[in-house]
Amino acid sequence: MSKAPFPIDPVLTGITLAYRNRALIADSVLPRLTPMGKEEFKYKKWNIEEGFTIPDTKVGRKSEPNEVEFAATEVTASTEDYGLDDIIPFNDIANAAGSLDPVGHATEMLTDLVLLDREVRVAGLVFAAATYDTGLKVQLSGTSQWSDFVNSDPIGDIQAGLDAPIMRPNVMVIGRPAFSKLIQHPDINKAVNGTAGDTGIVRRNQIAELFELDEVVVGEPFQNTAKKGQTASYARVWGKHAALIHRDPLATSPMSDRVTFGWTAQYGTRVAGQIAEPKKGIRGSIRVRVGEGVKEVIVASQTGYFIEDAVA
């Protein structure tokens, strides 16, 4: 029997683990590491200059070779808890029509909101100019934006972004508005299809092949930016930007020696549970909770490149 003050329900946990809004891309951009048994964790922050600064390697006939030392800063961090509750009156459960399961439905909806909040956090990190070093970001404006099919140069912009970091990016992260213009751009159509480029559209995998990328990840979801009670105002979570990042799928632990742009540490797995709320409603209610403990971390910003305001 669980001694937790808020019992975890394996059925509801199964629902929240299985539920996935396929429009969300946070797990592809900052992948989740292997779940940890503690909230606090350590990770290595490497001095990347050490791998590119060449010492004197010449050795005299009776001399000793020069010595070098490779150091990493050990950073301590902790996951943070994110979760939501929904209170469902027993009346609603008793009067649910047909196969409708109010508790299961609430679990799915709560999961979606918790994950959408994570999506906003990840987009805020990856699409923030402050995340990137000088020389690893550009802000387009006016005729240089890809929405200008006559004057802009998306191929040149993307190629510059692939060449600038010390480790070549292998993933493009791009908001839907920017991607929709990119795949219609005459220069891209001409490069992919070998046509005059006047009209046409290219596919995601063709963009990846053109720029020798492992994946093109497109941010689709919306969020309501209006305050509660006000008229809804919907905006794209990933905006009109693009980023080129190096993602190493073998970086599965915070202490991994693999160089990767960023990842997400997670404490255990996502959980869901329910507890009685006898004071809510004439016949009582059930409180349903969904949550997880995670921490999004940018480990090697030098392996990324940010294209801000890619389209108007």
N, C-alpha and C positions, 0 to 999 in steps of 0.2 A: 504493500500500500504506500502511495506517495505521501511524503511528509511536507511537500511543498505547499505554501499557503494558497497558491493558485494552482490547482491540479491541472496537469497537462493531459489532454485527451488524445490518445493515439489515433483515433478516427479523424478528429479535426486536424491534428498535426499532419496526417496523411493527406488531407485535402489541401492544406496550405502548401505542402511540399510539392504536390502534384500540379497545383494550379500555376499557370504561367501565362502572363499577358505577352504574347509574342511580338508586340510592338516595342517592348522595352529592350534596350541594348546595353544597359549598365554592366551586366555580367560578361558581355563580350569585350567591353572597353577596359574595365578594371576587373579582371576575372577574380572569382573567389578562390582563396587558398584552401588547402585541406583544413577542415574544422579543427579548432584548438580546444583544449580542455580548460583553459583559463582565460579570463578577460584581458589580463596584462600580457604583453608579448614584447619581444625585442626583435629588431631587424638591423641589417647592415646598410650603412650609407657609405659607399665607396668614394675615394678621391680619384675620380676618373683620370685626372691629369697624370697620375703615376703610370698609367698604362700607355701614355703617349709621349712622355718626356724621356728622351734617349740620353743616358749617361755616357761617359767615355768608356768604351768597351775594349779599347786597346790594352793589351797586357805585355809588359816587358819580359825579357827572357827569364829574370829571376824575381819578377814582381808578382804581387797578388792581384787578382781582378778586383775592380771596384765593387763595393757592396751596395746593394739597394734594399729597401724595405717597403713592403706593401701594407698599408694600414687601412682599416675601415673603422668608421665611427659607429659604435653600437648605440642605437636609439631605442629608448623604451617608450611604448605607447600602450593604449588600452582601447578595446572595443567600446562602443557606446550602444545603449539599448534604444531601439525604436519600436513602437508598437501602438496599437489602437484597440479600443473596446467598443462593443455594441451591446446594448441592453435590449433583450427581446422578451416582451411579456408572454407568460404562459398562454394567455388568451390567443395570441397570434399563432403560437405553435399548434394549439388545439384546433384552431379554425383554418389552418392552412389548406388550400385547395389542392386536390389531386396529389401529385408526387412532389409538390414543393416542400423543400426542407429549409425552413427559415434559419436554422442554426448553420447548416452547411452553406447556404447562400451568403449569410453574414460573414462566414469565414473566408469565402472567396473574395467578397467585396473589400473586407479589411486587408486581406493580402494584397490586393491590387493597389490600394492606397498606400500601404507601407512601401511597396516596391516602386510606386510612382514617386514617392518622396525620395527614395534612394536614387532614382533616375535623375531627379533635379539636382541632388547633391553631386553626383558624378559629372553631369553636364557642367555644373558650376566650377568644378575643378579643371576638367579637361579643356573647356572652352573659356578659360580665364587667361588673359594676357600675362598676368603676374606669375603664372605657373612656369612660363618659359623664359630662358635666358635671352639677353640681347643678341640679336642676329638669328634667333630661332623663331621669329614671328614677323608677320607683316599684316598691316591693315589696309584693305583695298577700299577705294572710294571712286565715285564718279565713273569715268569711262574704263577704269581698270577692273571694275566688278564684272563677274561672269554673266550677269544679266544683260550687259552690253555685248551683243553678238558680233559687232563690227570691230570694236577697238580692243577688247580685253584679250588676254593671253592665258587661259587656264592651264594649258600644257606647260608653258614656261613657269607659271606660278607653282604648280605642283612639282615639277622637276626640280626647281630651286629648293623646295621644301624637302625633297628626298635627298638632295645632295648636301644640305647644310649640317644636319646632325652628325655627331661622331660615329653613330651607328645607324645604318640606313633603316628608316621606318619600313615596316612591312604591312601596316594596316592603315586604311583611311577611315576616319570617323567624320561623318558629314551630316548636317541637318537636311531634312527633306527639301526645304525651299532651295538650298544651294545645289543639292543633287539633281533636282528636277531641271534646273537651268544647265547644269554641267552636261547632262546626257543629251540635251538638245543643241548644245553649242556647235556651230558649224566646224570649228577646228577639231573638236573631238570626233564628230561624225566623219570628217574627212580622214582623220588618222586611223579610225577603226574600220570604216567601210570602204575606204579608197574612193569615195565619191567626191563630187564638187563641194559637198558639205552644206548645201543650201537648206535642205530639210532632212529630217530623220530623227531617230532616237536610238541610243545604244543601251545595252543591258549592263547590269552591275558587274557581271563576271568579265565583260569586255573591258570595262574600266580597270578592273584588277589586272587583267592580262596586259593592257596597254602600258601600265606603269609598273609592272612586275611586283604586284602586291599579293599578299596571301589572302586578303579579304577587304572588302569595302562594306563598312557598317553604317547603315543609314538610320538616323534618329527620326522616328515617326511621331511619337506621342504628343498629345496636347496636355496642358494643365489650365485650370481655371484660376486666373490671377486676381479675380475680384474678391473682396472681403465677404465673409459670410453675411447673407441677407441682401447683398447688392446683386444687380443684374450680372449674370455670368459673362466673363470676358476670357475667351480662349486664346492661348498662345502656344506656339511650338516650344517644347522643352529645350530642344537642341538649337533653336534659332537658325541663323543664316550663315553659320560658320563651318569651317572644316579643320581637321587636325590630322597630322600624319605621325603615327607613333610606332615604336618598336615593341612588339608583344612577344614574349618568349613563353610558349606553352609549358615549358619544363620548370618554370619558376612557380613552385607549388608550396613553398614554405617561406615564412618571413626571414629566416636565416640563410636562404638560398644564395649561392654565389652567382646565380644567373642574372644577367643584366636585362631588365625589362622596364618599360616606362612606368608602370604602376600596377597595383593589385588591391584586393579587398581582403582584409583579415576578418575571420568570422569566429565567434565564440559558440561552439556547438552548432546546431542547425536551427532553422526557423521553427518556432513552436506555436501551438494553439491550444487553448483550453477553455473551460467554462466553469462557472461557479454560481451558486444560487444567490439571487437578490430578493429575499422575501419581502422587503419593504417597498419594492417598486411594483406598482400595479396592484389591483385588488386581489389577484390570485398569485402574486409574485412574478418574478422574472428570472431570466438567465443572463448573466454577463458573459459575453464571448470575447476572448482576447487573442490577438495575433501579434507576434513580435519577433525580433531577432537582434542579436548583438553583432555589429559590424564596425569596421573602420576602413575608410577608403584612404589609400596612401599613394602619393606620387613618389616613386623611388629614384628614378633617373630621368629627370626632365630634359637632360641633354640629349635624350634619344627621341625627342619629339619636336614638331614644328607646327605652329598655329597660324592659320589663315583666317583672320577676323573679317567679318562683313564681306564674305565672298560674293554675295549678291546684294542688290539694293533692296 
